[in-house]
Amino acid sequence: MIRLYGLLFLAEVVLGICALISCLSAEEGEIRALPRIAWVLIILFFPLVGSIAWFVAGREAGASRRPRTAWPMGNGFSERDRGHRQVAPDDDPAFLSSLGERPRQQDQELFRRWEDDLRRREEELRRREDGSPREQDRPEV
């Protein structure tokens, strides 16, 4: 007899945990009759009756038949809401492509300045080797 009560108690605890997980993971549109916090309190304070009530009246009828992913797709907003929301910079393709353009342009400008500086130094070296005075070494007339 004690084993039977232990088994029933274990079944009640498992049912309560399953109902609590189902309630907490349900989306707002799937919860009926009461707010989520009310369902959680009912399941916690009355595990057997609350769990049965949750599975019968608390969630939408087609909620279990619909395939679900482990994590919701997107950023948690519906497709309708996504079009009206601003996109974060790290999700905006135009912004990300501009990041690639800026360094490329800066690198090209820096490379051009280095080449100009190298040409100028080479010219100064050639003048020194030829023995001709540099423009700064020439006396003013």
VEXDREN-640338 format. One record per residue: residue number from 1; residue in one letter; x, y, z of N, C-alpha, C, O, CB in turn. Coordinates in pm, whole numbers, plus 50000, padded with zeros to 5 digits. Each point is the difference from the previous one (the first is absolute). Glycine has a CB too. Layout:
N
<NUM; 'A'; <X; Y; Z>; <X; Y; Z>; <X; Y; Z>; <X; Y; Z>; <X; Y; Z>> ...
END
This chain:
141
<1; 'M'; <50081; 49881; 50000>; <49919; 50119; 50000>; <50086; 50126; 50000>; <49967; 50100; 49935>; <49854; 49773; 50185>> <2; 'I'; <50290; 50122; 49954>; <50090; 50116; 50005>; <50063; 50021; 49863>; <50020; 50114; 49958>; <50027; 49846; 50287>> <3; 'R'; <49985; 49933; 49686>; <50057; 50012; 49866>; <49902; 50067; 49905>; <50040; 50081; 49917>; <50099; 49714; 50125>> <4; 'L'; <49735; 50172; 49968>; <49898; 50060; 49915>; <49990; 50149; 50027>; <49993; 50080; 49906>; <49881; 49704; 50090>> <5; 'Y'; <50125; 50256; 50132>; <49995; 50143; 50033>; <50127; 50071; 49952>; <49993; 50113; 49951>; <49862; 49835; 50250>> <6; 'G'; <50258; 49987; 49813>; <50125; 50058; 49951>; <49998; 50019; 49849>; <50046; 50102; 49949>; <50074; 49791; 50241>> <7; 'L'; <49826; 50008; 49740>; <49991; 50009; 49855>; <49902; 50111; 49958>; <50028; 50074; 49906>; <50025; 49680; 50078>> <8; 'L'; <49834; 50257; 50084>; <49904; 50107; 49969>; <50058; 50138; 50031>; <49979; 50096; 49925>; <49833; 49745; 50124>> <9; 'F'; <50262; 50168; 50062>; <50064; 50126; 50035>; <50103; 50038; 49894>; <50007; 50116; 49959>; <49956; 49837; 50286>> <10; 'L'; <50115; 49951; 49711>; <50100; 50024; 49896>; <49933; 50044; 49869>; <50049; 50090; 49932>; <50104; 49740; 50177>> <11; 'A'; <49737; 50106; 49855>; <49926; 50037; 49880>; <49946; 50143; 50011>; <50002; 50075; 49903>; <49937; 49684; 50060>> <12; 'E'; <50012; 50278; 50156>; <49949; 50136; 50022>; <50112; 50103; 49987>; <49980; 50106; 49942>; <49842; 49801; 50209>> <13; 'V'; <50296; 50062; 49903>; <50113; 50092; 49992>; <50045; 50015; 49855>; <50025; 50112; 49954>; <50048; 49823; 50279>> <14; 'V'; <49937; 49954; 49694>; <50040; 50007; 49859>; <49897; 50078; 49918>; <50038; 50081; 49916>; <50082; 49699; 50108>> <15; 'L'; <49752; 50197; 50000>; <49895; 50074; 49930>; <50010; 50149; 50032>; <49985; 50083; 49910>; <49866; 49714; 50096>> <16; 'G'; <50173; 50236; 50120>; <50014; 50141; 50040>; <50119; 50067; 49934>; <49990; 50114; 49955>; <49904; 49829; 50262>> <17; 'I'; <50219; 49986; 49777>; <50119; 50056; 49937>; <49977; 50020; 49850>; <50038; 50102; 49943>; <50108; 49787; 50232>> <18; 'C'; <49793; 50013; 49762>; <49970; 50012; 49856>; <49905; 50117; 49973>; <50020; 50075; 49905>; <50013; 49677; 50068>> <19; 'A'; <49866; 50263; 50111>; <49905; 50110; 49982>; <50069; 50135; 50023>; <49974; 50096; 49927>; <49838; 49754; 50147>> <20; 'L'; <50275; 50156; 50025>; <50071; 50125; 50029>; <50093; 50037; 49884>; <50006; 50116; 49959>; <49981; 49835; 50288>> <21; 'I'; <50085; 49953; 49702>; <50088; 50026; 49886>; <49918; 50041; 49878>; <50037; 50093; 49928>; <50132; 49741; 50162>> <22; 'S'; <49722; 50097; 49886>; <49913; 50033; 49887>; <49944; 50142; 50013>; <49994; 50074; 49902>; <49948; 49684; 50074>> <23; 'C'; <50019; 50277; 50144>; <49943; 50134; 50024>; <50106; 50108; 49981>; <49974; 50103; 49937>; <49862; 49797; 50224>> <24; 'L'; <50283; 50077; 49892>; <50105; 50102; 49991>; <50057; 50013; 49859>; <50049; 50106; 49963>; <50004; 49848; 50275>> <25; 'S'; <49942; 49939; 49685>; <50056; 50008; 49865>; <49896; 50035; 49893>; <50036; 50018; 49883>; <50133; 49816; 50189>> <26; 'A'; <49705; 50174; 49966>; <49895; 50035; 49902>; <50011; 50147; 49962>; <50031; 50086; 50083>; <49816; 49737; 50012>> <27; 'E'; <50127; 50205; 49779>; <50000; 50139; 49956>; <49872; 50067; 50048>; <49903; 49932; 50035>; <50237; 50010; 49762>> <28; 'E'; <49860; 50190; 50205>; <49884; 50075; 50053>; <49871; 49967; 49926>; <49893; 49996; 50061>; <50263; 50186; 50005>> <29; 'G'; <49853; 49795; 49806>; <49880; 49972; 49921>; <49941; 49862; 50027>; <49886; 49974; 49963>; <50204; 50177; 49865>> <30; 'E'; <49987; 49761; 50235>; <49954; 49863; 50025>; <49931; 49985; 50135>; <49939; 49897; 50026>; <50245; 50023; 49831>> <31; 'I'; <49824; 50180; 50229>; <49944; 49991; 50136>; <49858; 50054; 49998>; <49974; 50110; 49950>; <50256; 49914; 50156>> <32; 'R'; <49676; 49896; 49949>; <49859; 50042; 50003>; <49953; 50017; 50143>; <50061; 49949; 50094>; <49899; 49932; 49689>> <33; 'A'; <49930; 50190; 50233>; <49920; 50012; 50121>; <50063; 50086; 50109>; <49932; 50087; 50054>; <49977; 49692; 49892>> <34; 'L'; <50216; 50201; 50088>; <50064; 50075; 50108>; <50138; 50046; 49956>; <50057; 49946; 49904>; <49815; 49922; 50268>> <35; 'P'; <50183; 50231; 49898>; <50138; 50038; 49969>; <50098; 49889; 50041>; <49966; 49913; 50081>; <49973; 50331; 49950>> <36; 'R'; <50178; 49761; 49915>; <50101; 49897; 50027>; <50031; 49988; 50149>; <50010; 49888; 50051>; <50087; 50156; 49723>> <37; 'I'; <49918; 50067; 50296>; <50035; 49994; 50143>; <49892; 49928; 50080>; <50031; 49928; 50095>; <50099; 50286; 49881>> <38; 'A'; <49744; 49805; 49986>; <49891; 49931; 50070>; <50009; 49850; 49977>; <49981; 49922; 50094>; <49873; 50281; 49882>> <39; 'W'; <50176; 49755; 49901>; <50014; 49857; 49971>; <50118; 49941; 50077>; <49990; 49889; 50052>; <49911; 50148; 49721>> <40; 'V'; <50208; 50035; 50234>; <50118; 49949; 50075>; <49964; 49981; 50146>; <50035; 49898; 50059>; <50121; 50218; 49781>> <41; 'L'; <49776; 49981; 50219>; <49962; 49988; 50142>; <49902; 49885; 50023>; <50011; 49927; 50098>; <50024; 50320; 49929>> <42; 'I'; <49869; 49736; 49883>; <49905; 49889; 50013>; <50073; 49866; 49990>; <49972; 49909; 50078>; <49845; 50234; 49822>> <43; 'I'; <50276; 49845; 50007>; <50074; 49875; 49984>; <50087; 49973; 50123>; <50013; 49886; 50043>; <49988; 50145; 49707>> <44; 'L'; <50059; 50074; 50307>; <50086; 49981; 50116>; <49922; 49966; 50127>; <50041; 49913; 50077>; <50120; 50246; 49820>> <45; 'F'; <49726; 49910; 50126>; <49926; 49979; 50125>; <49907; 49878; 49994>; <49974; 49938; 50103>; <50038; 50308; 49935>> <46; 'F'; <49938; 49720; 49844>; <49912; 49884; 49983>; <50056; 49914; 49887>; <49947; 50004; 49889>; <49848; 50125; 50195>> <47; 'P'; <50311; 49795; 49941>; <50071; 49932; 49891>; <49912; 49909; 49914>; <50008; 50007; 49878>; <50191; 50004; 50265>> <48; 'L'; <49721; 49904; 49916>; <49922; 49905; 49920>; <49889; 50072; 49924>; <49990; 49988; 49878>; <50061; 49830; 50289>> <49; 'V'; <49866; 50255; 49905>; <49888; 50071; 49937>; <50050; 50110; 49907>; <49947; 50018; 49891>; <49909; 49931; 50309>> <50; 'G'; <50247; 50127; 49844>; <50053; 50108; 49918>; <50062; 49950; 49871>; <49984; 50062; 49895>; <50056; 50066; 50312>> <51; 'S'; <50031; 49758; 49801>; <50063; 49945; 49881>; <49896; 49953; 49899>; <50011; 50026; 49881>; <50185; 49905; 50257>> <52; 'I'; <49704; 49999; 49912>; <49892; 49953; 49911>; <49926; 50118; 49940>; <49968; 50000; 49881>; <50007; 49790; 50256>> <53; 'A'; <49998; 50312; 49946>; <49930; 50119; 49951>; <50083; 50071; 49892>; <49945; 50047; 49901>; <49942; 49979; 50324>> <54; 'W'; <50244; 49980; 49796>; <50085; 50064; 49899>; <49992; 49927; 49867>; <49983; 50063; 49895>; <50170; 50014; 50287>> <55; 'F'; <49859; 49792; 49820>; <49998; 49925; 49874>; <49862; 50001; 49935>; <49990; 49989; 49878>; <50193; 49867; 50210>> <56; 'V'; <49710; 50156; 49992>; <49865; 49998; 49944>; <49956; 50140; 49955>; <49952; 50018; 49889>; <49992; 49787; 50259>> <57; 'A'; <50074; 50295; 49940>; <49942; 50132; 49972>; <50102; 50112; 49982>; <49965; 50106; 49949>; <49841; 49819; 50179>> <58; 'G'; <50317; 50053; 49911>; <50096; 50110; 50001>; <50071; 50027; 49872>; <50035; 50115; 49971>; <49993; 49832; 50258>> <59; 'R'; <49995; 49951; 49693>; <50073; 50025; 49876>; <49911; 49980; 49880>; <49896; 49934; 50006>; <50315; 49994; 50105>> <60; 'E'; <49833; 50130; 49779>; <49923; 49993; 49877>; <49994; 49854; 49952>; <50095; 49925; 50020>; <49973; 50312; 49919>> <61; 'A'; <49822; 49724; 50000>; <49979; 49861; 49960>; <50103; 49950; 49901>; <50045; 49887; 50013>; <49714; 50146; 50027>> <62; 'G'; <50280; 50047; 49862>; <50093; 49956; 49897>; <50145; 50025; 50036>; <50088; 49979; 49916>; <49736; 50065; 49921>> <63; 'A'; <50204; 49999; 50285>; <50137; 50036; 50036>; <50094; 49882; 49997>; <50116; 50015; 49962>; <49792; 50166; 50178>> <64; 'S'; <50046; 49701; 49900>; <50090; 49885; 50005>; <50019; 49937; 49863>; <50100; 49932; 49978>; <49827; 50026; 50256>> <65; 'R'; <49983; 50063; 49674>; <50011; 49940; 49867>; <50095; 50078; 49910>; <50053; 49946; 49903>; <49714; 49968; 50123>> <66; 'R'; <50253; 50211; 50006>; <50084; 50086; 49917>; <50148; 49968; 50027>; <50040; 49993; 50116>; <49783; 50189; 49885>> <67; 'P'; <50257; 49798; 49895>; <50142; 49972; 50023>; <50069; 50122; 50060>; <49979; 50113; 49954>; <50022; 49723; 49856>> <68; 'R'; <50080; 50141; 50290>; <50071; 50109; 50066>; <50149; 49976; 49991>; <50046; 49886; 49997>; <49761; 50153; 50158>> <69; 'T'; <50268; 50069; 49840>; <50145; 49989; 50003>; <50046; 50017; 50143>; <49925; 50048; 50085>; <50096; 50039; 49678>> <70; 'A'; <50101; 49874; 50262>; <50054; 50014; 50135>; <50007; 50147; 50041>; <49975; 50034; 50115>; <50157; 49754; 49853>> <71; 'W'; <49903; 50298; 49938>; <50008; 50143; 50027>; <49914; 50072; 49897>; <49999; 49962; 49883>; <50235; 50017; 50216>> <72; 'P'; <49694; 50125; 49943>; <49919; 50073; 49902>; <50088; 50065; 49895>; <50109; 50049; 50029>; <49716; 49993; 50146>> <73; 'M'; <50126; 49957; 49702>; <50075; 50058; 49891>; <49990; 50152; 50007>; <49900; 50053; 50047>; <50060; 49743; 49810>> <74; 'G'; <50142; 50272; 50097>; <49998; 50145; 49996>; <50033; 50060; 50135>; <50064; 49937; 50084>; <49769; 50053; 49733>> <75; 'N'; <50121; 50132; 50203>; <50033; 50071; 50122>; <49885; 50001; 50099>; <49999; 50084; 50090>; <50157; 50055; 49779>> <76; 'G'; <49748; 49771; 50119>; <49891; 49993; 50097>; <49877; 50080; 49960>; <49901; 49999; 50073>; <50270; 49967; 50099>> <77; 'F'; <49832; 50102; 49716>; <49887; 50078; 49955>; <49937; 49932; 49880>; <50067; 49930; 49925>; <50038; 50282; 50160>> <78; 'S'; <49767; 49808; 49897>; <49932; 49939; 49887>; <50046; 50066; 49870>; <50060; 50107; 50002>; <49740; 49838; 50143>> <79; 'E'; <50172; 49991; 49744>; <50039; 50053; 49869>; <49938; 50138; 49977>; <50063; 50088; 49941>; <49957; 49678; 49971>> <80; 'R'; <49858; 50252; 50134>; <49932; 50128; 49982>; <50073; 50110; 50076>; <50017; 50110; 49949>; <49763; 49772; 50021>> <81; 'D'; <50264; 50088; 50152>; <50069; 50100; 50082>; <50142; 50027; 49952>; <50051; 50110; 50020>; <49809; 49819; 50172>> <82; 'R'; <50204; 49973; 49747>; <50139; 50016; 49957>; <50015; 50108; 49895>; <50100; 50072; 49999>; <49939; 49689; 50053>> <83; 'G'; <49863; 50252; 49859>; <50009; 50101; 49896>; <49994; 50141; 50054>; <50050; 50093; 49935>; <49846; 49746; 49912>> <84; 'H'; <50046; 50180; 50268>; <49984; 50134; 50057>; <50110; 50033; 50099>; <50007; 50114; 50047>; <49748; 49864; 49922>> <85; 'R'; <50328; 49929; 50064>; <50105; 50023; 50098>; <50130; 50036; 49930>; <50025; 49959; 49886>; <49864; 49881; 50274>> <86; 'Q'; <50194; 50238; 49910>; <50131; 50030; 49946>; <50088; 49877; 50013>; <49984; 49919; 50090>; <49990; 50326; 49969>> <87; 'V'; <50120; 49744; 49849>; <50090; 49887; 50000>; <50128; 50041; 50073>; <50051; 50110; 49979>; <49852; 49802; 49803>> <88; 'A'; <50147; 50001; 50301>; <50125; 50028; 50071>; <50114; 50010; 49899>; <49994; 49937; 49895>; <49921; 49943; 50311>> <89; 'P'; <50188; 50198; 49826>; <50110; 50017; 49903>; <50065; 49870; 49959>; <50039; 49985; 49884>; <50000; 50237; 50215>> <90; 'D'; <49974; 49684; 49992>; <50066; 49875; 49963>; <49911; 49908; 49919>; <50046; 49897; 49952>; <50089; 50123; 50253>> <91; 'D'; <49736; 50015; 49777>; <49910; 49924; 49916>; <49969; 50071; 49868>; <49932; 49944; 49914>; <49971; 49958; 50292>> <92; 'D'; <50146; 50221; 49778>; <49970; 50080; 49882>; <50106; 49976; 49893>; <50116; 50037; 50018>; <49770; 50138; 50126>> <93; 'P'; <50075; 49764; 49743>; <50100; 49969; 49897>; <50067; 50125; 49942>; <50118; 49995; 49967>; <49750; 49803; 49979>> <94; 'A'; <50059; 50311; 50043>; <50059; 50123; 49946>; <50110; 50052; 50093>; <50105; 50043; 49954>; <49677; 50014; 49932>> <95; 'F'; <50192; 49939; 50243>; <50100; 50045; 50097>; <50123; 49910; 49997>; <50113; 50048; 50003>; <49704; 50046; 50142>> <96; 'L'; <50160; 49776; 49849>; <50112; 49905; 50000>; <50086; 50017; 49875>; <50123; 49989; 50008>; <49739; 49850; 50126>> <97; 'S'; <50075; 50186; 49751>; <50079; 50021; 49879>; <50077; 50131; 50006>; <50109; 50011; 49946>; <49724; 49856; 49924>> <98; 'S'; <50109; 50236; 50197>; <50072; 50126; 50013>; <50123; 49985; 50089>; <50097; 50074; 49984>; <49688; 50049; 49983>> <99; 'L'; <50212; 49783; 50127>; <50118; 49975; 50083>; <50115; 49948; 49916>; <50116; 50034; 50024>; <49736; 49918; 50172>> <100; 'G'; <50116; 49968; 49705>; <50104; 49948; 49912>; <50054; 50108; 49907>; <50118; 49997; 49965>; <49775; 49780; 50046>> <101; 'E'; <50024; 50318; 49950>; <50041; 50106; 49907>; <50092; 50101; 50069>; <50101; 50041; 49943>; <49685; 49928; 49931>> <102; 'R'; <50178; 50071; 50248>; <50077; 50103; 50069>; <50147; 49960; 50017>; <50087; 50077; 49961>; <49705; 49991; 50158>> <103; 'P'; <50238; 49817; 49937>; <50141; 49964; 50016>; <50072; 49986; 49865>; <50118; 50034; 49989>; <49823; 49851; 50224>> <104; 'R'; <49989; 50066; 49687>; <50062; 49986; 49868>; <50039; 50138; 49947>; <50111; 50017; 49949>; <49754; 49774; 50005>> <105; 'Q'; <50047; 50308; 50057>; <50030; 50135; 49953>; <50112; 50063; 50082>; <50089; 50065; 49946>; <49673; 49960; 49978>> <106; 'Q'; <50233; 49953; 50208>; <50106; 50054; 50086>; <50134; 49935; 49967>; <50103; 50067; 49997>; <49728; 49976; 50185>> <107; 'D'; <50167; 49826; 49793>; <50123; 49930; 49966>; <50057; 50051; 49867>; <50121; 50017; 49988>; <49797; 49781; 50136>> <108; 'Q'; <49996; 50227; 49779>; <50047; 50050; 49871>; <50061; 50139; 50015>; <50103; 50030; 49939>; <49720; 49835; 49945>> <109; 'E'; <50115; 50220; 50196>; <50052; 50135; 50023>; <50135; 49993; 50072>; <50093; 50071; 49964>; <49671; 50021; 50047>> <110; 'L'; <50246; 49824; 50090>; <50124; 49984; 50074>; <50110; 49945; 49908>; <50115; 50045; 50005>; <49754; 49917; 50208>> <111; 'F'; <50096; 49940; 49705>; <50096; 49943; 49906>; <50048; 50107; 49900>; <50119; 50005; 49967>; <49770; 49769; 50057>> <112; 'R'; <50020; 50309; 49927>; <50037; 50107; 49906>; <50097; 50098; 50066>; <50098; 50043; 49939>; <49680; 49933; 49944>> <113; 'R'; <50195; 50061; 50245>; <50089; 50092; 50070>; <50138; 49938; 50021>; <50102; 50068; 49989>; <49700; 50034; 50125>> <114; 'W'; <50202; 49769; 49918>; <50129; 49931; 50018>; <50080; 49999; 49870>; <50121; 50023; 50000>; <49778; 49835; 50179>> <115; 'E'; <50032; 50115; 49711>; <50068; 49999; 49871>; <50055; 50139; 49967>; <50113; 50012; 49953>; <49737; 49802; 49969>> <116; 'D'; <50071; 50291; 50102>; <50046; 50137; 49975>; <50121; 50032; 50086>; <50096; 50060; 49952>; <49670; 50009; 49989>> <117; 'D'; <50229; 49893; 50184>; <50111; 50025; 50092>; <50125; 49923; 49955>; <50111; 50054; 50006>; <49726; 49984; 50183>> <118; 'L'; <50145; 49838; 49767>; <50112; 49920; 49952>; <50062; 50062; 49876>; <50123; 50005; 49989>; <49770; 49790; 50105>> <119; 'R'; <50026; 50253; 49813>; <50052; 50065; 49879>; <50080; 50126; 50037>; <50106; 50026; 49944>; <49697; 49885; 49924>> <120; 'R'; <50142; 50166; 50227>; <50068; 50123; 50042>; <50136; 49967; 50062>; <50099; 50068; 49971>; <49679; 50043; 50067>> <121; 'R'; <50227; 49788; 50046>; <50127; 49962; 50063>; <50100; 49945; 49898>; <50120; 50027; 50009>; <49756; 49923; 50203>> <122; 'E'; <50075; 49973; 49692>; <50089; 49948; 49896>; <50059; 50114; 49918>; <50119; 49997; 49966>; <49747; 49792; 50024>> <123; 'E'; <50052; 50311; 49979>; <50050; 50117; 49925>; <50107; 50072; 50081>; <50103; 50040; 49945>; <49674; 49986; 49941>> <124; 'E'; <50202; 49993; 50244>; <50099; 50065; 50085>; <50129; 49920; 50003>; <50109; 50057; 49995>; <49707; 50043; 50144>> <125; 'L'; <50173; 49769; 49869>; <50118; 49914; 50002>; <50077; 50011; 49869>; <50123; 50010; 50002>; <49760; 49833; 50153>> <126; 'R'; <50048; 50156; 49734>; <50065; 50013; 49868>; <50074; 50133; 49990>; <50112; 50006; 49950>; <49710; 49849; 49946>> <127; 'R'; <50114; 50252; 50151>; <50064; 50134; 49995>; <50126; 50000; 50084>; <50102; 50056; 49958>; <49674; 50054; 50008>> <128; 'R'; <50220; 49828; 50151>; <50117; 49996; 50087>; <50113; 49920; 49934>; <50116; 50041; 50005>; <49736; 49979; 50198>> <129; 'E'; <50114; 49868; 49736>; <50101; 49916; 49937>; <50060; 50068; 49877>; <50119; 49984; 49972>; <49760; 49813; 50111>> <130; 'D'; <50041; 50279; 49845>; <50050; 50070; 49881>; <50086; 50119; 50039>; <50074; 50052; 49916>; <49724; 49875; 49957>> <131; 'G'; <50195; 50116; 50250>; <50079; 50114; 50044>; <49927; 50132; 49984>; <50051; 50104; 50040>; <50150; 49769; 49901>> <132; 'S'; <49684; 50123; 50001>; <49927; 50124; 49987>; <49938; 50036; 50134>; <49945; 49914; 50068>; <50009; 50040; 49689>> <133; 'P'; <50054; 50171; 50282>; <49945; 50039; 50131>; <49848; 49991; 50001>; <49932; 50022; 49900>; <50265; 50130; 50135>> <134; 'R'; <49756; 49816; 50084>; <49853; 49993; 50014>; <49944; 50141; 49997>; <50072; 50098; 50016>; <49944; 49689; 50119>> <135; 'E'; <49857; 50221; 49845>; <49936; 50132; 49992>; <50014; 50076; 50129>; <50010; 50123; 49998>; <49829; 49787; 49839>> <136; 'Q'; <50163; 50019; 50279>; <50013; 50070; 50127>; <50142; 50045; 50026>; <50022; 50095; 50074>; <49788; 49773; 50013>> <137; 'D'; <50289; 50061; 49852>; <50141; 50035; 50022>; <50046; 50115; 49912>; <50105; 50058; 50027>; <49936; 49706; 50036>> <138; 'R'; <49886; 50270; 49834>; <50041; 50106; 49909>; <49984; 50135; 50070>; <49901; 50026; 50069>; <50031; 49835; 49730>> <139; 'P'; <50167; 50222; 50183>; <49989; 50137; 50061>; <49897; 50082; 49923>; <49985; 49988; 49879>; <50257; 50004; 50198>> <140; 'E'; <49691; 50089; 49998>; <49900; 50085; 49936>; <50069; 50116; 49930>; <50099; 50052; 50050>; <49730; 49884; 50123>> <141; 'V'; <50120; 50104; 49714>; <50059; 50106; 49921>; <49926; 50126; 50015>; <50038; 50101; 49940>; <50043; 49736; 49903>> 
END
